Amino acid sequence: MKYELVFSDSAALDLVGIVEYIAKTSVERANKYHDEIVAKLGNLEKEPLLGRPHTVKKFRLIGYRELVVGSHTAHYLIDTEKGHVNIVRVLHQSMEKDKHLK
């Protein structure tokens, strides 16, 4: 079964922010990194379990998974009934997950 990627508004804004930040020093590098993130997330369409169970217990219990992409981590939930992989946030690894996930 192929899953559909669904980006939350927050995740979409995260991607824009990542690209804008990197583009301050290199537009080419920003575009390349964006493509890398999108390609890796695209793998979730065929393999939604590709990411590991979340490292924070309270999020793991809800069903969150995380996929590391470069220096960022995509936090997502799988909805098997709808066939969706819901990308909730794409956060830099140094960011506190508790402050940015619900």
NORFEN-V820299 format. One record per residue. N is the residue number from 0. OMEGA is omega in radians with two decimals (999 if undefined). NEAR is the number of other ideal C-beta (glycine too) atoms within 10 Angstrom. D_LAST is the distance of its C-alpha to the last C-alpha in Angstrom with 1 decimal. Layout:
N/OMEGA/NEAR/D_LAST
N/OMEGA/NEAR/D_LAST
This chain:
0/3.08/7/28.0
1/3.13/7/26.5
2/3.07/18/22.8
3/3.06/12/21.8
4/3.09/17/19.2
5/-3.11/16/16.9
6/2.99/19/15.1
7/3.07/16/12.4
8/-3.14/7/13.7
9/3.14/16/11.5
10/3.11/21/12.9
11/3.10/12/16.3
12/3.08/13/16.3
13/-3.13/24/15.4
14/3.10/19/18.4
15/-3.14/11/20.6
16/3.12/12/19.8
17/-3.12/21/20.7
18/-3.13/16/23.9
19/-3.13/10/24.8
20/-3.11/12/24.5
21/-3.10/17/26.6
22/3.09/15/29.0
23/3.14/8/30.1
24/-3.13/8/32.1
25/3.11/11/32.6
26/3.14/11/32.0
27/3.13/9/33.3
28/3.13/12/30.9
29/3.13/17/27.9
30/3.13/13/29.0
31/-3.13/12/29.7
32/3.07/21/26.2
33/-3.14/16/24.6
34/3.11/10/26.8
35/3.13/13/26.0
36/-3.10/20/22.2
37/3.13/12/22.9
38/-3.13/10/25.5
39/3.09/17/23.4
40/3.10/22/20.5
41/3.10/10/23.4
42/3.14/12/24.3
43/3.12/21/21.3
44/3.14/15/23.2
45/-3.09/10/25.8
46/-3.08/10/24.0
47/3.13/22/20.4
48/-3.13/10/20.6
49/3.10/15/21.7
50/-3.13/23/18.6
51/2.98/12/18.2
52/-3.04/13/15.9
53/-3.10/21/13.0
54/3.10/11/14.5
55/-2.99/14/11.9
56/-3.09/9/12.8
57/3.08/11/9.8
58/3.09/20/8.2
59/-3.14/14/11.8
60/3.09/10/12.3
61/-3.14/12/9.9
62/3.12/12/12.0
63/2.98/22/10.3
64/3.12/20/13.3
65/-3.13/23/14.1
66/-3.13/21/17.3
67/3.09/12/19.0
68/-3.11/19/20.9
69/-3.14/12/23.2
70/3.13/10/21.4
71/3.09/21/18.0
72/3.05/21/15.5
73/3.12/25/14.0
74/-3.01/25/10.8
75/3.09/28/11.4
76/3.11/18/11.8
77/3.06/18/15.4
78/-3.07/14/16.6
79/3.14/10/20.1
80/-3.13/6/21.3
81/-3.09/11/20.9
82/-3.12/14/21.6
83/2.87/16/18.5
84/-3.08/26/16.6
85/3.10/18/13.4
86/-3.03/22/12.8
87/3.13/21/9.2
88/2.98/22/10.1
89/-2.99/24/13.4
90/3.01/21/13.4
91/-3.06/14/16.5
92/3.14/12/16.9
93/-3.09/7/17.6
94/3.12/14/14.3
95/-3.08/8/12.1
96/-3.11/18/9.1
97/-3.10/10/7.5
98/-3.00/7/8.1
99/3.11/14/6.9
100/3.12/19/3.8
101/999/8/0.0
